[in-house]
Amino acid sequence: MLWRRIRAFRDLFESGTDIAQLRTRLNRFESALDNVERIWTALLVFIGMTLLLMSIVLLSVLRYHLRLFQDERIVGRLVGADPAFIW
């Protein structure tokens, strides 16, 4: 869609048109570029929020597994298990 708009912008100056039609075409091209900018902004915000969520999930899972491993070490010490068995 962007490439089609760029070709349309190029064709503006190659064709002989009156100034009103040229102005409307330029306004349409500018609005298309604004749409592309809004899409990029929304995409970057979405990616940022996804990265934030994934890091929170990763940290919570690691914390959970470390806590379970610590509980296994405590239970292993209570029953007199060999440290190699715990690792």
C-alpha positions in Angstrom: 0.0 0.0 0.0 2.8 2.4 0.8 4.6 1.7 -2.4 1.4 2.3 -4.3 1.1 5.7 -2.6 4.7 6.5 -3.4 4.1 5.8 -7.1 1.0 8.0 -6.9 3.1 10.8 -5.4 5.6 10.4 -8.2 2.8 10.5 -10.8 1.6 13.8 -9.3 4.4 15.7 -10.9 4.5 13.8 -14.1 0.9 14.4 -15.1 -0.5 17.8 -16.0 -3.2 18.5 -13.5 -4.8 21.6 -12.0 -3.7 22.9 -8.6 -6.9 21.7 -6.7 -6.5 18.1 -7.8 -2.8 18.3 -7.0 -3.7 19.5 -3.5 -6.2 16.8 -2.9 -3.8 14.1 -4.0 -1.1 15.5 -1.7 -3.5 15.6 1.2 -4.4 11.9 0.5 -0.7 11.0 0.4 0.0 12.8 3.7 -2.9 11.0 5.4 -1.6 7.7 4.1 1.8 8.5 5.6 0.1 9.4 8.9 -1.7 6.1 8.9 1.6 4.3 8.4 3.1 6.2 11.3 0.2 5.3 13.6 0.5 1.7 12.6 4.2 1.6 13.5 3.5 3.3 16.8 0.8 0.8 17.7 3.0 -2.1 16.6 6.0 -0.8 18.8 3.7 -0.4 21.8 2.4 -3.9 21.3 5.9 -5.4 21.1 7.0 -3.4 24.1 4.1 -4.6 26.2 4.6 -8.2 25.0 8.2 -8.1 26.1 7.3 -6.7 29.4 4.7 -9.4 30.0 7.1 -12.2 28.9 9.8 -10.9 31.2 7.4 -10.9 34.2 6.3 -14.4 33.4 9.8 -15.6 33.0 10.9 -14.1 36.3 7.9 -15.5 38.2 8.5 -19.0 36.7 12.2 -18.9 37.7 11.3 -17.7 41.2 8.8 -20.5 41.5 11.3 -23.2 40.5 14.0 -21.8 42.8 11.6 -21.9 45.7 10.7 -25.5 44.9 14.4 -26.4 44.6 15.1 -24.8 48.0 12.2 -26.9 49.5 13.7 -30.1 48.0 17.1 -29.3 49.5 15.5 -28.7 52.9 13.5 -32.0 52.7 16.6 -33.8 51.5 18.6 -32.6 54.5 15.9 -33.6 56.9 15.8 -37.2 55.6 19.6 -37.4 55.3 19.8 -37.7 51.6 23.2 -37.4 49.8 23.8 -33.9 48.3 24.5 -35.5 45.0 21.0 -36.9 45.0 19.5 -33.5 45.5 21.5 -31.9 42.7 
